């Protein structure tokens, strides 16, 4: 907590998640920040605007991610897996309706 004072943790159905105090999950910020088609030098500002955050909070999420990369990457991967599964289920339902 001393190294990352604006990070706290929430428990939920998928376990403990790192979140910005009074804000979104770190994984949400990182997902918006890493990759994409926005030039690197504009990403912090873009994410701050998009998520209605101060850039200092975007920086705090990035600092946490730098130290606990595997934790956040695992959370992002689990989210993607769940989303892919739901999409496949939806596609199967649509195929059944078309019969």
C-alpha positions as CSV (number, residue, x, y, z in Angstrom):
1,X,0.0,0.0,0.0
2,X,2.9,2.4,0.7
3,X,4.3,1.9,-2.8
4,X,0.9,2.2,-4.5
5,X,-1.2,4.4,-2.3
6,X,-4.1,4.9,-4.8
7,X,-4.5,1.2,-5.4
8,X,-6.9,-0.8,-3.2
9,X,-8.4,-4.3,-3.7
10,X,-12.0,-5.5,-4.2
11,X,-13.2,-9.0,-3.7
12,X,-15.7,-10.5,-6.1
13,X,-16.8,-13.7,-7.8
14,X,-13.5,-13.9,-9.7
15,X,-11.4,-13.1,-6.7
16,X,-9.3,-10.2,-5.5
17,X,-8.9,-7.4,-8.1
18,X,-6.6,-4.3,-8.0
19,X,-8.6,-1.1,-8.4
20,X,-7.9,2.6,-8.3
21,X,-9.4,4.2,-5.2
22,X,-12.8,5.4,-6.2
23,X,-12.2,4.4,-9.8
24,X,-12.0,1.5,-12.3
25,X,-10.0,-1.7,-12.0
26,X,-6.3,-1.5,-12.9
27,X,-6.9,-4.1,-15.6
28,X,-9.5,-1.8,-17.3
29,X,-7.0,1.0,-17.4
30,X,-4.2,-1.2,-18.6
31,X,-6.4,-2.7,-21.3
32,X,-7.2,0.7,-22.6
33,X,-3.6,1.9,-22.3
34,X,-1.6,-0.9,-23.8
35,X,-1.7,-1.5,-27.5
36,X,-4.3,0.0,-29.8
37,X,-3.9,2.4,-32.6
38,X,-3.3,5.6,-30.5
39,X,0.3,6.8,-30.7
40,X,2.3,6.0,-27.6
41,X,2.8,9.7,-26.6
42,X,-1.0,10.2,-26.7
43,X,-2.2,7.1,-24.8
44,X,-2.1,8.5,-21.3
45,X,-4.1,11.5,-22.2
46,X,-6.5,9.5,-24.3
47,X,-7.2,7.0,-21.6
48,X,-7.6,9.7,-18.9
49,X,-10.2,11.5,-21.1
50,X,-11.9,8.3,-22.1
51,X,-12.2,7.0,-18.5
52,X,-12.7,10.5,-16.9
53,X,-9.5,10.1,-14.8
54,X,-6.6,12.3,-13.9
55,X,-3.5,11.4,-15.8
56,X,-1.8,10.8,-12.4
57,X,-4.3,7.9,-11.8
58,X,-3.5,6.5,-15.2
59,X,0.2,6.7,-14.2
60,X,-0.6,4.9,-10.9
61,X,-2.3,2.1,-12.7
62,X,0.7,1.8,-15.1
63,X,3.1,1.8,-12.1
64,X,1.1,-1.1,-10.5
65,X,1.1,-2.9,-13.8
66,X,4.9,-2.5,-14.1
67,X,5.4,-4.2,-10.7
68,X,2.6,-6.8,-11.0
69,X,2.5,-7.5,-14.7
70,X,1.7,-11.2,-14.6
71,X,-1.2,-10.6,-12.2
72,X,-2.9,-8.0,-14.4
73,X,-2.0,-10.0,-17.6
74,X,-3.7,-13.1,-16.1
75,X,-6.8,-11.0,-15.3
76,X,-7.0,-9.6,-18.8
77,X,-6.5,-13.0,-20.3
78,X,-9.2,-14.5,-18.1
79,X,-11.6,-11.7,-19.2
80,X,-10.8,-12.4,-22.8
81,X,-11.4,-16.1,-22.4
82,X,-14.8,-15.4,-20.8
83,X,-15.7,-13.0,-23.5
84,X,-14.7,-15.4,-26.2
85,X,-16.8,-18.2,-24.6
86,X,-19.8,-15.9,-24.4
87,X,-19.4,-14.9,-28.1
88,X,-19.2,-18.6,-29.2
89,X,-22.3,-19.4,-27.2
90,X,-24.1,-16.5,-28.8
91,X,-23.0,-17.6,-32.3
92,X,-24.2,-21.1,-31.6
93,X,-27.6,-19.7,-30.4
94,X,-27.9,-17.7,-33.6
95,X,-27.1,-20.8,-35.7
96,X,-29.8,-22.7,-33.9
97,X,-32.3,-20.0,-34.6
98,X,-31.4,-20.0,-38.3
99,X,-32.3,-23.7,-38.7
